[in-house]
């Protein structure tokens, strides 16, 4: 069963929370009073849109990319191969481009 908490209750459990800090409701009211709401929408050329607020959602008519993809740069290694002190040298044994699984194995020292 989910229990409902207000923000103040949640913050009171956070390490370093200052109970004398500005209450959330007061901070929200101050922020709302200091900004002007967007009341009109206009169309501008793409190059003129820098720094503006988008007036409606932009939805692509096609999937980009056209397949499930989670692109990420990185390296795989075995933690047991890392030296406790100093540098560790490992051999690069392969590459896997975005959308393609690595077909090899990572062995000792690789």
C-alpha atoms as one frame of an Amber mdcrd trajectory, in Angstrom:
protein
   0.000   0.000   0.000   1.362   3.439  -0.943   1.496   6.073   1.763   0.994
   9.696   0.844   3.565  12.182   2.164   3.632  15.891   1.682   6.897  17.407
   0.475   7.715  18.827   3.906   7.515  15.333   5.471   9.808  13.891   2.815
  12.356  16.710   3.155  12.436  16.324   6.932  13.992  12.877   6.403  16.732
  14.118   4.064  20.214  14.421   5.585  21.226  18.040   5.956  17.639  19.320
   5.691  17.217  22.709   7.339  13.749  22.925   8.915  14.217  26.714   9.109
  14.572  26.910   5.320  11.954  28.668   3.238   8.790  26.530   3.068   8.043
  25.012  -0.349   4.726  26.833  -0.636   6.385  30.205   0.023   9.191  29.499
  -2.456   6.677  28.378  -5.103   4.619  31.535  -4.616   7.726  33.733  -4.899
   8.800  32.007  -8.108   5.306  32.272  -9.610   5.188  35.981  -8.771   8.528
  36.640 -10.465   7.777  35.129 -13.886   5.427  36.232 -16.608   3.222  33.442
 -17.963   3.269  32.753 -21.685  -0.030  34.109 -22.984   0.452  34.070 -26.748
   1.800  31.705 -29.366   3.461  32.726 -32.615   5.210  30.872 -35.396   8.790
  31.860 -36.195  11.484  30.463 -38.453  13.584  27.760 -36.824  16.677  29.965
 -36.777  14.701  32.645 -34.897  13.453  30.194 -32.250  16.647  30.130 -30.146
  15.913  31.162 -26.569  12.148  30.888 -26.958   9.622  28.619 -25.241   7.991
  25.912 -27.338   4.245  26.543 -27.634   3.230  22.955 -28.419   4.647  19.457
 -28.553   6.821  18.459 -31.498   6.161  14.875 -32.503   8.185  13.139 -35.183
   6.212  11.412 -37.916   8.904   8.703 -38.038  10.827   6.758 -35.390  14.373
   8.058 -35.012  16.267   5.776 -34.981  14.015   3.313 -36.786  14.837   0.558
 -34.244  15.203   0.157 -30.479  18.558   1.651 -29.548  20.415   2.641 -26.444
  23.629   4.236 -27.654  26.338   4.451 -25.035  30.082   4.866 -25.104  32.016
   2.787 -22.646  34.216  -0.177 -21.902  33.522  -3.584 -20.382  36.127  -5.146
 -18.121  36.512  -7.599 -15.288  36.886  -5.890 -11.912  39.197  -8.714 -10.819
  41.747  -7.509 -13.413  42.120  -4.055 -11.826  45.278  -3.532  -9.811  44.683
  -2.665  -6.154  47.363   0.033  -6.353  48.625   1.821  -9.446  47.729   1.603
 -13.094  46.169  -1.319 -14.920  46.783  -2.082 -18.597  44.122  -4.033 -20.452
  43.905  -5.105 -24.093  41.025  -3.843 -26.243  39.490  -6.928 -27.858  36.595
  -5.615 -29.862  34.102  -2.922 -30.772  30.316  -2.907 -30.823  28.651  -0.101
 -32.750  25.286   1.312 -31.678  22.513  -1.167 -32.387  24.921  -4.102 -32.667
  25.728  -6.519 -29.843  29.379  -7.429 -29.106  29.813 -11.029 -30.228  33.089
 -11.732 -28.434  33.987 -12.363 -24.821  36.003 -10.303 -22.374  38.688 -12.437
 -20.809  41.386 -11.912 -18.196  43.526  -8.864 -18.911  41.180  -7.579 -21.623
